[in-house]
Amino acid sequence: MGWRARATAMLAVAAVLWLLAAAATGDADAGELERAFPIVEPDYGHTKLRLAKEGLEAIQRIKTPIAAVSVIGPYRSGKSFLLNQLLTLSCDKGFGVGHMRDTKTKGIWVWGTPIELDIDGSVVSVLYLDTEGFESVGKSNVYDDRIFALATVLSSVLIYNLPETIREADISRLSFAVEIAEEFYGRVKGQDVAFEPAKLLWLIQRDFLQGKSVQQMVDEALQRVPNNNGDKYIDEINQIRDSLAVMGDNSTAFSLPQPHLQRTQLCDLEDKELDPLYLKRREQLKQIVSSMIKPKIVQGRTLNGTEFVTFLGQILEALNKGEIPSTGSLVEVFNKAILERCLKVYNEMMGRAGLPVSVDKLQQFHDLAKDEARRLFDKQHFGKHHAAQSIFKLDEEIKKVFRSFGQANEYQSSKLCEARFSECEDKMEQLQVLKLPSMAKFDAGFILCNQSFEMDCVGPAKESYQRRMSKMLARSRALFIKEYNNKLFNWLVIVSLVMVVMGRFVVKFFLLEIAAWVMFAFLETYTRLFWSSESLYYNPVWHIVVSTWETIVYSPILDLDRWAIPIVAVLSFLAIYWRCLGGRKGIARSLLPLYSGSYRSSNRPRTD
């Protein structure tokens, strides 16, 4: 038992060591994530953006729904310090603050450890994003626009951090956010929201609180500017203000006093050294931000880490596509996936047509499938004003697919009609070589073939094949009629000779033999002298002959062309049996033989 005890003890020690190692690894991973990561970086020329792998890997680990809180604003306006305050982080641990460290925020950074909140009974991971400030030296305005657009689309809450007051440039910059709201949120209530834009929080930090409230400042800044002279520039400004009305229920204004007079020393100060009013307002700000947070919704559903990263990649592709970001470029990218789904629906519905079909029926399928694709697009597409380009692309793609179906329909139609035409052609050739020609059988085959062709040959190729079919059938019929008279005449001659043999040698019926010789003489003399092959067909007497022949040779019950040899064999056997073994005496009395009696049967007395 000793070795078993030692083995058990070794396994227990190994298990404990494994658990300790796993816990240490988990703590190490957690520790590695407690810092800021870049998720979007500028390129060398500071004009476009690219994804940062390290920060994206941190986000992809998140399995719960995600909400993002972004802070945007001018360069050196205290965005990074504000985020550290919201996260309750010190400057040496949290986001890098510009006046303290050499490295300043470039692109967009994320705090690696999300804050988990319970929102409507679901756990939501909240990411805090720090953005590069506007209007810094060495950057283009296009780059600032991209940062602003990216933060606007990514965020659930967008904190617009402004020092002291609101400027006209700040309002103009919001025009992009307004377009996003109109394009992506302009949906009928009650339907799934395709894309919910960020809630806007105007955060104005100033040294004084006297005078107008921040909400009054925002309301006055957004009022229309009088334009009695019809100034075009003022009209554009007023259009922006009118557009901002759509965000009336989606924005909040809040003021935050300066935490301390010595702004460059804020990172060195503890909370007890900061202005008590600032501390109070800071806690109120945290509560307001928490109340505004909602999971990010795209296409009516929340996003986890992996889906959020994919969403970010789509946005970045759209923003980098052109020199100046616009809602049109964003709409085009987001609608790309929707267009693919609409085309898939169109293809599936068109596939139910079952090619080949008639042109009218294919057009009906096209109209129904197109209407369904457009209905799906209207229900799911992004954009209210800029969707025209996407609709045009959808129509163009549908036209291409419809042309492909049209070509496939023509090919399938030609293939099917050619097969049916060949079958009819073979059938007509078979009818031409009947052993016992029958017009009734030819007509029956002719009608059946034509009906089969009309039923099976469908599609755009039917019209051309109908013309070919008509010509082929007419040619076959004319050739059959021409050969029909000759074949029928020859068979009648053969029949007359057979009747001669039967009347003379088999049944020994003198009248039958005479009738057969008369028929043979008539066919070989009178018809050849007075009836041509053409007039023969139209002669009334010949019609009687033909009708009699048709009745004997072909009927729905008996096809003599098929059963002629078996019938002749059976009749021959019966004739031989009757001639050799049958009751010839009884039959002899009923006939008119060439000799009425035999010398052996005479009762005349015999004389010497």
C-alpha positions as a printed Julia matrix, in Angstrom:
608×3 Matrix{Float64}:
   0.0     0.0      0.0
   2.99    2.3      0.46
   3.56    2.98    -3.23
  -0.11    3.86    -3.72
   0.04    6.4     -0.91
   3.17    7.97    -2.36
   1.55    8.16    -5.83
  -1.57    9.79    -4.4
   0.52   12.35    -2.55
   2.52   13.19    -5.69
  -0.7    13.7     -7.7
  -2.1    15.99    -5.02
   1.09   18.07    -4.99
   1.02   18.3     -8.8
  -2.59   19.44    -8.76
  -1.84   22.13    -6.2
   1.14   23.35    -8.21
  -1.01   23.44   -11.4
  -3.7    25.5     -9.67
  -1.1    27.89    -8.29
   0.46   28.25   -11.75
  -2.95   28.84   -13.34
  -3.8    31.45   -10.71
  -0.44   33.12   -11.2
  -0.98   33.14   -14.98
  -4.47   34.6    -14.53
  -3.12   37.29   -12.23
  -0.36   38.0    -14.72
  -2.88   38.32   -17.55
  -5.06   40.58   -15.45
  -2.06   42.66   -14.53
  -0.98   42.97   -18.14
  -4.39   44.34   -19.09
  -4.4    47.05   -16.41
  -2.9    49.65   -18.68
  -3.74   51.67   -21.79
  -3.39   50.08   -25.24
  -3.45   51.74   -28.65
  -6.21   50.38   -30.9
  -5.84   52.89   -33.76
  -2.6    54.56   -34.78
  -1.76   57.25   -37.34
   0.33   56.48   -40.37
   3.65   58.16   -41.04
   2.09   61.18   -42.74
  -0.52   61.63   -40.04
  -3.31   61.55   -42.63
  -4.79   58.07   -42.28
  -5.34   55.54   -39.52
  -4.4    51.9    -39.05
  -5.31   49.22   -36.53
  -3.01   48.42   -33.6
  -2.84   44.68   -32.97
  -1.99   44.8    -29.26
  -5.06   46.77   -28.22
  -7.37   44.75   -30.44
  -6.25   41.51   -28.82
  -7.2    42.95   -25.43
 -10.71   43.8    -26.72
 -11.22   40.44   -28.46
 -11.03   38.66   -25.1
 -14.31   40.25   -24.02
 -17.28   37.88   -24.41
 -20.0    40.12   -22.95
 -21.76   43.03   -24.75
 -19.56   46.11   -25.11
 -20.21   49.81   -24.57
 -17.59   52.46   -25.33
 -17.13   55.87   -23.69
 -14.94   58.23   -25.73
 -13.58   61.61   -24.83
 -12.86   64.02   -27.68
 -11.81   67.63   -27.7
  -9.05   70.09   -28.58
  -5.4    69.41   -28.05
  -4.27   69.74   -24.38
  -7.81   70.18   -23.07
  -7.46   67.58   -20.3
  -9.07   64.55   -21.95
  -6.61   61.95   -20.61
  -6.78   63.39   -17.07
 -10.59   63.37   -17.25
 -10.59   59.68   -18.22
  -8.27   58.84   -15.34
 -10.67   60.64   -13.02
 -13.66   58.69   -14.37
 -11.72   55.43   -13.93
 -10.32   56.49   -10.51
  -6.77   56.03   -11.76
  -3.63   57.96   -11.0
  -1.64   59.56   -13.8
   1.3    57.21   -13.41
  -1.0    54.19   -13.8
  -3.74   55.36   -16.17
  -3.74   57.19   -19.51
  -0.67   59.27   -20.29
  -1.18   62.94   -19.52
   0.51   65.3    -21.96
   2.14   67.74   -19.6
   3.56   64.94   -17.46
   4.97   62.39   -19.87
   6.93   62.73   -23.06
   4.49   60.42   -24.89
   1.13   62.0    -25.67
  -1.97   60.29   -27.07
  -1.63   59.4    -30.72
  -4.62   57.93   -32.46
  -7.08   56.21   -30.11
  -6.22   54.33   -26.92
  -8.32   52.01   -24.74
  -8.04   51.09   -21.08
  -7.3    47.37   -21.12
  -9.54   46.4    -18.19
 -13.19   47.18   -18.97
 -15.58   48.3    -16.26
 -18.46   45.86   -15.88
 -21.91   47.33   -15.28
 -25.33   45.75   -14.85
 -27.59   47.37   -17.44
 -31.16   46.13   -17.67
 -30.19   42.83   -16.08
 -27.24   42.15   -18.42
 -23.53   42.47   -17.75
 -21.98   45.1    -20.05
 -18.23   45.67   -20.42
 -17.54   49.41   -20.7
 -14.42   50.47   -22.61
 -12.98   53.94   -22.05
 -11.33   55.47   -25.13
  -8.88   58.33   -25.23
  -8.52   60.19   -28.53
  -5.87   62.4    -30.0
  -6.74   66.07   -29.61
  -7.82   68.37   -32.42
  -5.86   71.2    -33.95
  -2.41   70.11   -32.86
   0.68   71.05   -34.87
   1.78   68.85   -37.78
  -1.58   67.28   -38.59
  -4.11   67.8    -41.34
  -7.71   68.66   -40.76
  -8.61   65.45   -42.57
  -6.86   63.46   -39.85
  -8.8    65.26   -37.12
 -12.02   64.55   -38.98
 -11.19   60.85   -39.11
 -10.51   60.71   -35.37
 -13.76   62.53   -34.67
 -15.75   60.33   -37.05
 -14.27   57.12   -35.65
 -15.04   58.12   -32.06
 -18.55   59.19   -33.05
 -19.4    55.87   -34.67
 -17.66   53.63   -32.11
 -18.96   55.15   -28.93
 -22.05   54.61   -26.87
 -21.29   57.85   -25.0
 -19.32   60.67   -26.65
 -17.94   63.22   -24.18
 -17.15   66.47   -26.02
 -14.57   68.02   -23.67
 -14.36   71.8    -24.19
 -12.4    74.38   -22.18
 -14.42   77.32   -20.87
 -16.89   77.92   -23.74
 -18.4    76.74   -27.03
 -16.94   78.04   -30.27
 -18.4    78.07   -33.74
 -15.75   75.55   -34.84
 -16.99   73.15   -32.15
 -20.53   73.38   -33.53
 -19.35   72.92   -37.12
 -17.38   69.86   -36.1
 -20.57   68.29   -34.82
 -22.08   68.4    -38.3
 -20.56   65.02   -39.03
 -22.09   63.55   -35.87
 -25.42   65.03   -36.92
 -25.23   63.37   -40.32
 -24.39   60.09   -38.64
 -27.45   60.49   -36.42
 -29.69   61.27   -39.39
 -28.31   58.5    -41.57
 -28.0    55.68   -39.09
 -30.66   56.51   -36.54
 -33.35   57.95   -38.79
 -35.59   54.92   -38.46
 -39.27   54.45   -37.78
 -39.91   53.74   -34.13
 -40.73   50.15   -33.36
 -38.32   48.68   -35.9
 -34.86   47.32   -35.23
 -32.28   50.08   -35.0
 -29.64   49.4    -37.61
 -27.03   51.63   -35.98
 -27.42   53.63   -32.82
 -25.11   56.69   -32.62
 -23.4    57.84   -29.49
 -25.16   59.92   -26.86
 -23.48   63.31   -26.74
 -22.34   64.86   -23.46
 -21.22   68.49   -23.7
 -18.62   68.79   -20.92
 -17.43   72.35   -20.41
 -14.63   72.91   -17.93
 -14.28   76.47   -16.72
 -12.88   78.41   -13.77
 -16.15   80.15   -12.87
 -19.72   78.99   -12.42
 -21.44   82.33   -12.23
 -23.73   83.56   -14.95
 -25.43   81.3    -17.44
 -25.66   77.6    -16.92
 -23.92   75.24   -19.31
 -27.26   74.11   -20.71
 -28.16   77.72   -21.46
 -24.8    78.19   -23.18
 -25.41   75.14   -25.34
 -28.98   76.2    -26.17
 -27.9    79.7    -27.15
 -24.98   78.4    -29.2
 -27.35   76.2    -31.16
 -29.89   78.91   -31.9
 -30.26   80.08   -35.49
 -28.18   83.07   -36.54
 -30.16   85.95   -38.1
 -29.49   86.2    -41.82
 -31.35   89.18   -43.21
 -28.89   89.61   -46.09
 -29.1    85.99   -47.26
 -25.44   85.2    -46.53
 -24.63   81.74   -47.9
 -22.15   81.01   -45.1
 -24.72   81.86   -42.41
 -27.25   79.64   -44.18
 -24.84   76.73   -43.87
 -24.35   77.49   -40.18
 -28.09   77.57   -39.61
 -28.5    74.28   -41.48
 -26.1    72.71   -39.02
 -28.08   74.13   -36.12
 -31.32   72.85   -37.61
 -29.77   69.44   -38.02
 -28.66   69.41   -34.39
 -32.32   69.42   -33.41
 -32.44   65.71   -34.19
 -30.03   65.16   -31.29
 -32.17   67.13   -28.84
 -33.08   64.02   -26.83
 -29.67   62.49   -27.38
 -27.42   65.11   -25.77
 -26.7    66.43   -22.28
 -24.78   69.46   -21.05
 -22.65   69.41   -17.91
 -20.13   71.79   -16.36
 -17.06   70.81   -14.41
 -14.94   73.35   -12.49
 -11.18   73.24   -12.62
  -9.83   70.86    -9.99
  -6.93   73.14    -9.01
  -5.32   76.36   -10.08
  -2.0    74.62   -10.74
  -3.07   72.57   -13.74
   0.41   71.25   -14.51
   0.59   69.7    -11.03
  -2.75   67.88   -11.09
  -1.15   64.46   -11.38
   0.89   65.12    -8.22
  -2.13   66.08    -6.12
  -4.37   63.79    -4.1
  -8.12   64.12    -3.9
  -7.98   65.92    -0.57
  -5.91   68.67    -2.2
  -8.4    69.23    -5.03
 -11.3    71.67    -5.0
 -14.19   70.15    -3.0
 -16.71   71.48    -5.55
 -14.76   69.71    -8.28
 -14.86   66.45    -6.34
 -18.61   66.78    -5.89
 -19.2    67.55    -9.56
 -16.83   64.74   -10.59
 -18.96   62.19    -8.75
 -22.08   63.65   -10.36
 -20.39   63.33   -13.75
 -19.6    59.68   -13.1
 -23.25   59.04   -12.32
 -24.41   60.88   -15.43
 -22.0    58.96   -17.64
 -23.08   55.64   -16.07
 -26.74   56.5    -16.65
 -26.07   57.26   -20.34
 -24.18   54.03   -21.07
 -25.95   51.5    -23.25
 -24.5    48.5    -25.12
 -23.36   49.27   -28.65
 -26.1    48.17   -31.05
 -25.45   47.38   -34.7
 -28.08   45.73   -36.89
 -30.36   45.38   -33.89
 -27.91   43.37   -31.76
 -25.12   44.02   -29.28
 -21.45   43.41   -30.02
 -18.93   41.32   -28.1
 -15.17   41.84   -28.3
 -14.56   40.06   -31.6
 -17.58   41.69   -33.26
 -16.54   45.11   -31.95
 -13.1    44.72   -33.52
 -14.71   43.7    -36.83
 -16.99   46.73   -36.6
 -13.95   48.95   -35.97
 -12.23   47.52   -39.04
 -15.26   48.33   -41.21
 -15.33   51.91   -40.0
 -11.61   52.38   -40.53
 -11.87   51.0    -44.06
 -14.62   53.51   -44.81
 -12.76   56.47   -43.34
  -9.5    55.67   -45.12
 -11.23   55.11   -48.44
 -11.41   58.76   -49.42
  -9.43   61.84   -48.55
 -12.27   63.33   -46.55
 -14.53   61.13   -44.43
 -18.23   61.42   -45.09
 -21.4    59.67   -44.15
 -21.66   58.57   -47.77
 -18.43   56.57   -47.52
 -19.52   55.02   -44.24
 -22.93   54.13   -45.64
 -21.32   52.47   -48.64
 -19.17   50.18   -46.48
 -21.91   49.24   -44.05
 -24.39   48.63   -46.84
 -21.95   46.32   -48.6
 -22.86   43.36   -46.37
 -26.56   44.2    -46.7
 -26.26   44.29   -50.5
 -24.73   40.82   -50.41
 -27.64   39.52   -48.35
 -30.17   41.13   -50.69
 -28.45   39.6    -53.74
 -28.45   36.22   -51.99
 -32.22   36.5    -51.47
 -32.65   37.5    -55.13
 -30.56   34.53   -56.31
 -32.47   32.09   -54.1
 -35.85   33.29   -55.39
 -34.69   33.24   -59.01
 -33.34   29.73   -58.48
 -36.88   28.55   -57.78
 -37.9    29.38   -61.36
 -36.66   25.98   -62.53
 -35.01   26.82   -65.86
 -35.93   26.72   -68.62
 -39.08   28.82   -68.42
 -40.8    31.23   -70.74
 -39.52   34.78   -70.99
 -42.69   36.15   -69.37
 -42.47   33.73   -66.47
 -38.78   34.52   -65.92
 -39.68   38.22   -65.9
 -42.35   37.54   -63.28
 -39.84   35.73   -61.08
 -37.43   38.63   -61.59
 -40.0    41.21   -60.56
 -40.97   39.28   -57.43
 -37.34   38.6    -56.44
 -36.34   42.21   -57.08
 -39.23   43.51   -54.99
 -38.26   41.18   -52.14
 -34.59   42.23   -52.34
 -35.56   45.92   -52.35
 -37.93   45.36   -49.44
 -35.13   43.71   -47.46
 -32.74   46.52   -48.38
 -35.24   49.2    -47.35
 -35.7    47.46   -44.03
 -32.02   46.93   -43.17
 -29.96   49.47   -45.1
 -27.9    52.19   -43.45
 -28.57   55.74   -44.39
 -31.57   57.91   -45.03
 -30.08   60.5    -47.38
 -26.97   58.79   -48.73
 -28.44   55.37   -49.55
 -29.13   56.3    -53.19
 -25.69   55.09   -54.28
 -26.21   51.76   -52.53
 -29.65   51.37   -54.13
 -28.11   52.09   -57.53
 -25.47   49.42   -56.9
 -28.15   46.95   -55.83
 -30.12   47.58   -59.03
 -26.98   47.21   -61.15
 -26.02   43.94   -59.47
 -29.57   42.61   -59.86
 -29.44   43.49   -63.57
 -26.18   41.55   -63.93
 -27.61   38.51   -62.15
 -30.81   38.72   -64.21
 -28.77   38.78   -67.43
 -26.94   35.68   -66.25
 -30.24   33.93   -65.55
 -31.49   35.04   -68.97
 -28.45   33.53   -70.68
 -28.78   30.34   -68.64
 -32.46   30.2    -69.53
 -31.68   30.52   -73.25
 -29.07   27.78   -73.02
 -31.34   25.4    -71.1
 -34.23   26.18   -73.44
 -32.13   25.51   -76.55
 -30.81   22.3    -75.02
 -34.28   21.01   -74.14
 -35.92   22.05   -77.43
 -33.08   20.53   -79.44
 -33.58   17.23   -77.6
 -37.32   17.23   -78.27
 -36.78   18.25   -81.89
 -34.3    15.4    -82.4
 -36.76   12.94   -80.85
 -39.51   14.08   -83.22
 -37.16   13.93   -86.17
 -36.2    10.36   -85.29
 -39.86    9.45   -84.87
 -40.74   10.85   -88.29
 -37.87    8.88   -89.85
 -39.19    5.69   -88.23
 -42.67    6.35   -89.63
 -41.2     6.77   -93.11
 -39.95    3.16   -93.18
 -43.13    1.36   -92.03
 -43.45   -2.1    -93.57
 -47.2    -1.66   -93.86
 -47.71    2.03   -94.5
 -50.56    3.6    -92.55
 -51.64    7.21   -92.78
 -53.56    6.85   -89.51
 -50.45    5.67   -87.73
 -48.4     8.46   -89.26
 -50.98   11.05   -88.2
 -51.12    9.61   -84.68
 -47.33    9.76   -84.38
 -47.31   13.21   -85.96
 -49.86   14.58   -83.45
 -48.22   12.91   -80.45
 -44.79   14.24   -81.4
 -46.12   17.75   -81.96
 -47.98   17.72   -78.62
 -44.91   16.47   -76.78
 -42.8    19.2    -78.36
 -45.31   21.93   -77.51
 -45.54   20.76   -73.92
 -41.85   20.17   -73.18
 -40.13   22.82   -75.28
 -40.32   26.03   -73.24
 -38.3    29.19   -72.99
 -36.92   31.77   -75.38
 -35.74   29.16   -77.91
 -39.23   27.76   -78.42
 -40.24   30.18   -81.17
 -37.27   29.41   -83.42
 -37.61   25.67   -82.83
 -41.33   25.84   -83.59
 -40.47   27.14   -87.06
 -37.94   24.35   -87.55
 -40.47   21.84   -86.25
 -43.18   23.0    -88.64
 -40.85   22.74   -91.64
 -39.61   19.31   -90.61
 -43.1    17.93   -90.03
 -44.39   19.33   -93.33
 -41.43   17.85   -95.19
 -41.89   14.47   -93.48
 -45.61   14.42   -94.23
 -45.1    15.24   -97.93
 -42.44   12.54   -98.24
 -44.63   10.0    -96.46
 -47.63   10.7    -98.74
 -45.44   10.32  -101.81
 -44.1     6.95  -100.66
 -47.42    5.89   -99.22
 -49.18    5.41  -102.59
 -46.31    3.41  -104.03
 -46.02    1.15  -101.01
 -49.77    0.66  -100.76
 -50.02   -0.17  -104.47
 -47.23   -2.74  -104.2
 -48.81   -4.34  -101.14
 -52.16   -4.59  -102.91
 -50.47   -6.36  -105.82
 -48.85   -8.77  -103.36
 -52.18   -9.32  -101.62
 -53.9   -10.09  -104.93
 -51.23  -12.7   -105.78
 -51.54  -14.23  -102.33
 -55.31  -14.44  -102.82
 -54.76  -16.23  -106.17
 -52.56  -18.84  -104.46
 -54.99  -19.24  -101.57
 -58.03  -19.6   -103.86
 -56.36  -22.15  -106.12
 -54.26  -24.32  -103.83
 -55.35  -23.78  -100.22
 -59.08  -23.26  -100.01
 -59.69  -24.19  -103.67
 -62.34  -21.52  -103.97
 -62.72  -20.75  -107.66
 -64.52  -17.41  -107.21
 -61.81  -16.15  -104.83
 -59.16  -16.97  -107.38
 -61.11  -15.17  -110.15
 -61.59  -12.06  -107.96
 -57.87  -11.99  -107.11
 -56.94  -12.23  -110.82
 -59.33   -9.38  -111.66
 -57.81   -7.24  -108.89
 -54.28   -8.02  -110.08
 -55.15   -7.14  -113.69
 -56.84   -3.92  -112.64
 -53.84   -2.77  -110.56
 -51.29   -3.65  -113.21
 -53.13   -2.27  -116.24
 -55.87    0.27  -115.65
 -54.26    2.19  -112.79
 -50.93    2.4   -114.54
 -52.59    3.56  -117.77
 -55.04    6.1   -116.41
 -53.94    7.09  -112.84
 -50.72    8.93  -112.03
 -49.15    8.7   -108.6
 -50.34   12.23  -107.89
 -53.95   11.77  -109.03
 -54.14    8.37  -107.39
 -54.18    9.92  -103.96
 -57.15   12.15  -104.79
 -59.27    9.58  -106.63
 -62.53    8.67  -104.8
 -62.15    4.99  -105.62
 -58.66    5.02  -104.27
 -59.95    6.65  -101.1
 -62.24    3.65  -100.6
 -59.28    1.35  -101.06
 -57.18    3.43   -98.68
 -59.93    3.49   -96.02
 -60.28   -0.27   -96.21
 -56.51   -0.71   -95.99
 -56.25    1.69   -93.04
 -59.01   -0.14   -91.18
 -57.23   -3.47   -91.62
 -53.63   -2.31   -91.06
 -53.89    0.07   -88.09
 -56.28    0.74   -85.26
 -55.82    1.68   -81.58
 -56.33   -2.0    -80.76
 -54.23   -3.67   -83.46
 -51.15   -2.42   -85.28
 -50.69   -4.82   -88.19
 -47.25   -3.4    -88.99
 -46.09   -4.66   -85.62
 -47.99   -7.95   -85.52
 -48.04   -8.87   -89.26
 -45.4   -11.62   -89.07
 -46.88  -13.35   -85.97
 -50.39  -13.17   -87.49
 -49.21  -14.58   -90.85
 -47.37  -17.36   -89.04
 -50.47  -18.28   -87.02
 -52.76  -18.18   -90.06
 -50.32  -20.26   -92.09
 -50.19  -22.85   -89.35
 -53.98  -22.96   -89.13
 -54.31  -23.25   -92.92
 -51.84  -26.15   -93.06
 -53.51  -27.84   -90.13
 -56.93  -27.47   -91.73
 -55.66  -28.65   -95.11
 -53.84  -31.67   -93.82
 -55.66  -32.75   -90.68
 -58.97  -30.88   -90.6
 -62.44  -32.14   -91.58
 -62.16  -31.56   -95.28
 -65.29  -33.49   -96.1
 -67.64  -31.27   -94.18
 -66.08  -28.18   -95.58
 -65.95  -29.59   -99.11
 -69.68  -29.8    -99.24
 -70.07  -26.12   -98.5
 -67.62  -24.99  -101.16
 -67.64  -25.0   -104.92
 -64.63  -27.12  -105.82
 -63.27  -27.54  -109.27
 -64.45  -31.2   -109.22
 -67.77  -32.04  -107.56
 -67.05  -35.7   -106.93
 -64.65  -38.61  -107.24
 -64.76  -41.64  -109.53
 -64.33  -43.91  -106.52
 -67.53  -42.63  -104.97
 -69.72  -43.42  -108.04
 -72.58  -45.93  -107.57
 -72.86  -46.67  -111.3
 -72.75  -50.42  -112.0
 -69.52  -51.63  -113.24
 -69.42  -53.44  -116.63
 -66.79  -55.26  -118.25
